[in-house]
Amino acid sequence: MTEPVPIDPPRVCFPFTGGQLGGSHISALKLIQNLDPRRIRPVVVLQDSGGPLAAFLREQGQPFVSFDAGEILLPGRRRALSLGAFITRTLPNIRRFIREGRFEIVHTNDAKTHVNWGVAARLAGARVVWHHRGDPDAMGANWLAPLIADQMITVSRFARPRRPIRSLESRLSVIHSPFDKPAVIPDREKAKAELAALLGVAPGTPVLSFVANLVERKRPFLFLEILARFRNQHPDIPAVGCVFGVSPAGRIDLEPAMRARAASLGLGETVRFMGFRSPIEPYLAATDILLVPAMGEPFGRTLIEAMFLGTPVVATRHGGNPEAIQNDHTGILVEPENAEAFVEPIARLLADPGTWMRISRTAAVHVHSAFSSAHHAEQVERVYDRALRQRFRTRVDAKLSERMPGEAY
């Protein structure tokens, strides 16, 4: 007997500030587009309808609602908005929007929406599904989520909050991020020839790539150290390193410092700064080995996308990487924070086509079977069911229905 389908599916709000575009937004969109519309009615809400996320959603044909909530709290930064102003102005605005929109669930996906929309959803009487895609030591995940989240999803076992002030065990689900086989698989030989021409190097020159935002956690400077060590130890292999990525808006731009470091290492034309490229698939297909030196990566999108395309990955044995890669089977894991640890696997893969092909093929088969968007959506729908069946209670619940400052009924 099939499970009965609700006559009026619950409305789920997916709020985003919209000021930037990252892997969490791509994962959230894949979820939204794969939810069963007979069971769930997702609504994407953007506070900044003119930013890069809005452009991306339009490009993907995803409708969204624009809503100016006012100034918001910015976690981890000096507050541009006082807590008093947030409580008296922004919070009532968001709470009213949630109530008037008849949202039964608010699904938050990043630090800004966790803090601003999660609290407001709780006050509005909606269920809160907190999707944690970051550091297991993050303050919000350990201090705020245990108090307001009806359900929490983490993208890996590594990302589970390490020291929550209240147990999350009965409310926590580990659901790996969704991935799908690219609609078009780039022709590797063609992609390699085009990238070689773009770089001005000889056809067949090995390409080692770093594909990520230029932030410290991704260890872009360590990538430069790896290139320098590899070149010094294997001068007979004329590999070139490509850095695909930029520093996010509002963060320190690391590229000038990286260029200076590359110069001090004498890398010269061995490293190329490629900036942001979209679509990235042709460049991943043109890459011989993707290097992932990141620390604390909850569950990296790029390494899975590379595996889909058959590009071998060498990554640190840290964060969610061991949950994505079976060492020496679907990729290679190495000691973290150690440039030297990368050198031997790179040399082995480039010198041994059989090993390269074996890892390439097994990785592609693995990700096709393990990480589908449809399966991801089914797992999240079960989380919604649990949130709707039994709401988490705290001692402050009795106060949540009280009138907010500045809000009239």
C-alpha positions as CSV (number, residue, x, y, z in Angstrom):
1,M,0.0,0.0,0.0
2,T,1.4,3.4,-1.0
3,E,1.7,6.1,1.6
4,P,-1.2,8.6,1.4
5,V,-0.4,11.9,-0.2
6,P,-1.4,15.1,1.6
7,I,-4.2,17.1,-0.1
8,D,-2.4,20.3,0.7
9,P,1.3,19.7,0.8
10,P,3.2,21.6,3.6
11,R,4.9,24.7,2.5
12,V,8.7,24.8,3.1
13,C,10.5,28.1,3.1
14,F,14.1,28.1,1.8
15,P,15.4,31.6,2.7
16,F,18.8,33.0,1.4
17,T,20.3,36.4,1.7
18,G,21.4,36.1,-1.9
19,G,24.7,38.1,-1.6
20,Q,26.9,35.2,-2.7
21,L,26.8,31.9,-4.5
22,G,28.5,28.7,-3.2
23,G,28.3,25.0,-3.0
24,S,25.6,25.1,-0.3
25,H,23.3,27.0,-2.6
26,I,23.9,24.5,-5.5
27,S,23.1,21.6,-3.1
28,A,20.0,23.3,-1.8
29,L,18.8,23.9,-5.4
30,K,19.3,20.3,-6.3
31,L,17.2,19.3,-3.2
32,I,14.4,21.8,-4.1
33,Q,14.2,20.6,-7.7
34,N,13.9,17.0,-6.6
35,L,11.4,17.2,-3.8
36,D,8.1,15.5,-4.7
37,P,5.6,18.3,-5.4
38,R,2.7,16.1,-4.3
39,R,4.3,16.0,-0.8
40,I,6.2,19.2,-0.4
41,R,5.7,22.7,-1.7
42,P,9.1,24.5,-1.6
43,V,9.4,28.3,-1.8
44,V,12.8,30.0,-2.3
45,V,13.0,33.4,-0.7
46,L,15.8,35.9,-1.5
47,Q,16.6,39.0,0.4
48,D,18.9,40.3,-2.4
49,S,17.2,39.7,-5.7
50,G,20.0,41.4,-7.6
51,G,22.9,39.3,-6.4
52,P,24.8,36.3,-7.9
53,L,22.4,33.8,-6.3
54,A,19.4,35.4,-8.0
55,A,21.2,35.3,-11.4
56,F,22.0,31.6,-10.8
57,L,18.4,30.8,-10.0
58,R,17.1,32.6,-13.0
59,E,19.6,30.8,-15.2
60,Q,18.4,27.5,-13.7
61,G,14.7,28.4,-14.2
62,Q,14.0,28.3,-10.4
63,P,11.3,30.8,-9.3
64,F,11.9,32.7,-6.1
65,V,10.2,35.3,-4.0
66,S,11.9,38.6,-3.1
67,F,11.6,39.8,0.4
68,D,13.5,42.7,2.1
69,A,13.6,41.7,5.7
70,G,15.8,44.7,6.6
71,E,19.2,44.6,8.1
72,I,20.3,41.2,9.4
73,L,22.8,39.9,11.9
74,L,26.1,38.8,10.4
75,P,27.5,35.8,12.3
76,G,31.2,35.9,13.0
77,R,31.6,39.6,12.2
78,R,31.4,42.9,13.9
79,R,27.7,43.6,14.1
80,A,26.6,46.3,11.7
81,L,23.2,45.9,13.3
82,S,22.6,46.1,17.0
83,L,20.9,43.2,18.7
84,G,18.2,45.6,19.8
85,A,17.5,46.8,16.3
86,F,17.4,43.1,15.1
87,I,14.9,42.2,17.8
88,T,12.6,45.2,17.3
89,R,12.7,45.5,13.5
90,T,14.2,42.6,11.5
91,L,12.9,39.7,13.6
92,P,9.3,40.8,13.6
93,N,9.4,41.4,9.8
94,I,10.7,37.8,9.1
95,R,8.3,36.3,11.6
96,R,5.3,38.1,10.0
97,F,6.5,36.9,6.5
98,I,6.6,33.3,7.7
99,R,3.2,33.5,9.3
100,E,1.5,35.2,6.3
101,G,3.2,32.8,3.9
102,R,1.7,29.9,5.9
103,F,5.1,28.1,6.0
104,E,5.0,25.0,8.2
105,I,8.8,24.4,7.8
106,V,11.7,26.8,7.4
107,H,14.8,25.0,6.0
108,T,17.9,27.1,6.7
109,N,21.1,26.4,4.8
110,D,23.8,28.8,5.9
111,A,25.0,30.8,8.9
112,K,23.1,33.9,8.1
113,T,19.8,32.2,7.6
114,H,20.3,29.9,10.6
115,V,20.6,32.9,12.9
116,N,18.1,35.3,11.3
117,W,15.5,33.0,9.9
118,G,15.8,30.1,12.3
119,V,15.0,32.2,15.3
120,A,12.1,34.0,13.5
121,A,10.7,30.6,12.3
122,R,10.7,29.4,15.9
123,L,8.9,32.5,17.0
124,A,6.4,32.1,14.1
125,G,5.5,28.6,15.2
126,A,7.0,27.0,12.1
127,R,9.3,23.9,12.3
128,V,13.0,24.6,11.9
129,V,15.1,22.3,9.8
130,W,18.8,23.3,10.3
131,H,21.0,22.1,7.5
132,H,24.5,22.2,8.8
133,R,27.2,22.2,6.0
134,G,30.1,23.6,8.0
135,D,32.5,23.3,10.9
136,P,31.6,20.8,13.7
137,D,32.8,23.4,16.2
138,A,30.6,26.2,14.7
139,M,29.1,28.2,17.6
140,G,25.6,28.3,16.0
141,A,25.5,24.6,15.4
142,N,26.6,23.9,19.0
143,W,24.8,26.6,20.9
144,L,21.8,27.9,18.9
145,A,20.7,24.8,16.9
146,P,20.2,22.6,20.0
147,L,17.7,25.2,21.3
148,I,15.7,26.0,18.2
149,A,16.1,23.2,15.6
150,D,13.3,20.6,15.4
151,Q,15.5,18.6,13.1
152,M,19.2,19.0,12.0
153,I,20.8,17.6,8.9
154,T,24.6,17.5,8.6
155,V,26.3,16.8,5.3
156,S,28.7,14.3,6.8
157,R,29.5,12.5,10.0
158,F,32.5,14.8,10.4
159,A,30.1,17.9,10.4
160,R,28.0,16.8,13.3
161,P,28.2,19.4,16.1
162,R,31.0,18.4,18.4
163,R,29.9,19.9,21.7
164,P,26.1,20.8,21.6
165,I,24.8,22.4,24.7
166,R,21.8,20.1,24.5
167,S,21.6,16.7,22.9
168,L,20.8,16.6,19.2
169,E,21.0,12.8,18.9
170,S,17.2,12.2,18.4
171,R,16.9,15.1,16.0
172,L,20.1,14.7,13.8
173,S,20.4,13.0,10.4
174,V,23.5,12.6,8.3
175,I,22.6,13.1,4.7
176,H,25.4,13.5,2.2
177,S,25.0,16.4,-0.3
178,P,23.2,15.6,-3.6
179,F,25.0,15.1,-6.9
180,D,24.0,14.0,-10.4
181,K,25.8,12.9,-13.5
182,P,26.4,16.0,-15.6
183,A,23.9,16.3,-18.5
184,V,26.9,16.5,-20.9
185,I,30.2,14.7,-20.1
186,P,32.9,16.8,-21.7
187,D,35.2,15.0,-24.1
188,R,38.4,14.7,-22.1
189,E,40.9,14.8,-25.0
190,K,39.1,17.8,-26.5
191,A,39.0,19.6,-23.1
192,K,42.7,18.9,-22.5
193,A,43.6,20.3,-25.9
194,E,41.5,23.4,-25.4
195,L,43.0,24.1,-22.0
196,A,46.5,23.5,-23.2
197,A,45.9,26.0,-26.0
198,L,44.5,28.5,-23.5
199,L,47.5,28.1,-21.2
200,G,50.0,28.1,-24.1
201,V,51.6,24.8,-23.1
202,A,52.4,21.8,-25.2
203,P,49.6,19.3,-25.8
204,G,49.6,16.5,-23.2
205,T,51.2,18.7,-20.5
206,P,49.9,17.3,-17.1
207,V,47.5,19.6,-15.3
208,L,47.1,19.7,-11.6
209,S,44.2,21.8,-10.4
210,F,42.9,23.5,-7.3
211,V,39.2,24.3,-7.6
212,A,37.7,26.2,-4.7
213,N,37.1,29.6,-3.1
214,L,40.3,31.3,-2.1
215,V,39.9,31.1,1.7
216,E,42.3,29.8,4.3
217,R,40.3,26.7,5.0
218,K,40.8,25.4,1.5
219,R,44.5,25.8,1.9
220,P,45.3,27.5,-1.4
221,F,48.9,28.4,-0.2
222,L,49.5,24.7,0.5
223,F,48.6,24.0,-3.1
224,L,51.4,26.3,-4.2
225,E,53.8,24.4,-1.8
226,I,52.8,21.1,-3.3
227,L,53.5,22.4,-6.8
228,A,56.9,23.7,-5.8
229,R,57.9,20.4,-4.2
230,F,56.6,18.3,-7.1
231,R,58.5,20.4,-9.6
232,N,61.7,20.3,-7.6
233,Q,61.5,16.5,-7.1
234,H,60.3,15.7,-10.6
235,P,61.8,18.2,-13.0
236,D,61.3,15.7,-15.8
237,I,57.5,16.0,-15.6
238,P,56.5,19.5,-16.9
239,A,53.2,19.7,-15.0
240,V,51.3,23.0,-14.7
241,G,49.1,24.0,-11.7
242,C,45.8,25.8,-12.3
243,V,44.0,27.7,-9.6
244,F,40.3,28.0,-10.4
245,G,38.6,30.3,-7.9
246,V,38.4,33.7,-6.3
247,S,37.9,35.0,-2.8
248,P,34.3,35.4,-1.8
249,A,32.8,38.9,-1.7
250,G,33.4,40.6,1.6
251,R,36.4,38.4,2.4
252,I,40.1,39.3,2.2
253,D,41.3,38.8,-1.4
254,L,44.0,36.1,-1.2
255,E,45.1,36.1,-4.8
256,P,47.7,39.0,-4.5
257,A,49.3,37.2,-1.6
258,M,49.2,33.9,-3.5
259,R,50.9,35.5,-6.5
260,A,53.6,36.8,-4.2
261,R,54.1,33.4,-2.6
262,A,54.2,31.7,-6.0
263,A,56.9,34.2,-7.1
264,S,58.9,33.6,-3.9
265,L,58.7,29.8,-4.6
266,G,60.0,30.5,-8.1
267,L,57.0,28.8,-9.7
268,G,56.8,31.2,-12.6
269,E,54.7,29.7,-15.4
270,T,54.2,26.5,-13.4
271,V,51.1,28.0,-11.8
272,R,48.3,29.9,-13.5
273,F,45.5,31.8,-11.8
274,M,42.3,31.1,-13.8
275,G,39.8,33.0,-11.7
276,F,36.2,31.9,-11.5
277,R,35.1,29.7,-14.5
278,S,31.6,28.5,-15.2
279,P,30.7,25.9,-16.2
280,I,33.6,24.2,-14.4
281,E,33.1,20.7,-15.9
282,P,35.3,21.2,-19.1
283,Y,38.2,22.4,-16.8
284,L,37.7,19.4,-14.4
285,A,37.7,17.1,-17.4
286,A,40.9,18.7,-18.7
287,T,42.6,18.2,-15.3
288,D,44.8,15.1,-14.8
289,I,44.6,15.2,-11.0
290,L,42.5,17.4,-8.7
291,L,44.3,18.3,-5.5
292,V,42.2,19.0,-2.4
293,P,44.5,20.2,0.4
294,A,41.5,21.6,2.4
295,M,41.1,21.2,6.1
296,G,37.7,20.8,7.8
297,E,35.9,20.3,4.5
298,P,32.5,19.0,5.6
299,F,31.7,17.3,2.3
300,G,33.3,19.0,-0.8
301,R,31.3,19.3,-4.0
302,T,34.2,19.7,-6.3
303,L,35.9,16.4,-5.5
304,I,32.6,14.5,-6.1
305,E,32.1,16.4,-9.4
306,A,35.6,15.5,-10.5
307,M,35.0,11.8,-9.7
308,F,31.8,11.9,-11.8
309,L,34.0,13.1,-14.7
310,G,36.7,10.4,-14.1
311,T,39.3,12.8,-12.8
312,P,41.4,11.2,-10.0
313,V,41.4,13.1,-6.7
314,V,44.2,13.4,-4.2
315,A,42.8,14.8,-0.9
316,T,43.7,15.3,2.7
317,R,42.5,12.6,5.1
318,H,40.5,15.1,7.0
319,G,36.9,16.5,7.3
320,G,34.4,14.7,5.2
321,N,36.9,13.6,2.6
322,P,37.3,10.0,4.0
323,E,33.5,9.7,3.7
324,A,33.7,10.5,0.0
325,I,36.9,8.7,-1.0
326,Q,37.9,5.1,-0.4
327,N,41.7,5.4,-0.2
328,D,43.5,4.0,-3.3
329,H,40.2,2.8,-4.7
330,T,38.1,5.8,-5.6
331,G,40.9,8.3,-4.9
332,I,43.9,8.9,-2.7
333,L,43.9,10.3,0.8
334,V,47.1,11.8,2.3
335,E,48.3,13.3,5.6
336,P,46.8,16.7,6.2
337,E,48.9,19.9,6.2
338,N,51.7,18.1,4.5
339,A,52.8,19.2,1.0
340,E,55.3,16.4,0.8
341,A,52.5,13.8,1.3
342,F,51.0,14.8,-2.1
343,V,54.1,14.4,-4.1
344,E,54.4,10.6,-4.3
345,P,50.7,10.0,-5.2
346,I,50.8,12.7,-8.0
347,A,54.0,11.2,-9.4
348,R,52.5,7.6,-9.3
349,L,49.3,8.6,-11.0
350,L,51.1,10.5,-13.8
351,A,53.7,7.8,-14.3
352,D,51.3,4.8,-14.2
353,P,48.4,5.1,-16.7
354,G,46.9,1.8,-15.3
355,T,46.6,3.2,-11.8
356,W,45.2,6.4,-13.1
357,M,42.6,4.6,-15.2
358,R,41.6,2.2,-12.4
359,I,40.9,5.0,-9.9
360,S,39.2,7.1,-12.6
361,R,36.8,4.3,-13.4
362,T,36.1,3.1,-9.9
363,A,35.5,6.6,-8.7
364,A,33.0,7.3,-11.5
365,V,31.1,4.1,-10.8
366,H,31.0,4.8,-7.0
367,V,29.6,8.3,-7.2
368,H,27.0,7.4,-9.7
369,S,25.6,4.8,-7.3
370,A,26.1,6.6,-4.0
371,F,25.1,10.3,-4.5
372,S,21.9,10.9,-6.4
373,S,19.7,14.0,-6.0
374,A,16.6,11.8,-6.0
375,H,17.8,9.7,-3.1
376,H,18.9,12.8,-1.2
377,A,15.4,14.4,-1.6
378,E,13.7,11.2,-0.3
379,Q,15.9,11.3,2.8
380,V,15.2,15.0,3.5
381,E,11.4,14.4,3.0
382,R,11.6,11.8,5.8
383,V,13.2,14.5,8.0
384,Y,10.3,16.9,7.2
385,D,7.9,14.1,8.2
386,R,9.6,13.8,11.5
387,A,9.6,17.5,12.1
388,L,5.9,17.8,11.4
389,R,5.0,14.8,13.5
390,Q,6.7,15.8,16.7
391,R,8.0,19.2,17.4
392,F,11.0,19.6,19.7
393,R,10.1,21.4,22.9
394,T,12.1,23.7,25.1
395,R,11.3,25.6,28.2
396,V,11.0,28.8,26.2
397,D,8.3,27.5,23.9
398,A,5.6,29.0,26.1
399,K,7.0,32.5,25.3
400,L,7.3,32.0,21.6
401,S,3.7,32.9,20.8
402,E,4.0,36.2,22.8
403,R,3.7,39.4,20.8
404,M,7.1,40.6,19.4
405,P,8.2,44.2,20.0
406,G,7.0,46.3,17.1
407,E,4.6,43.7,15.8
408,A,0.8,44.2,15.9
409,Y,-2.0,41.8,15.3
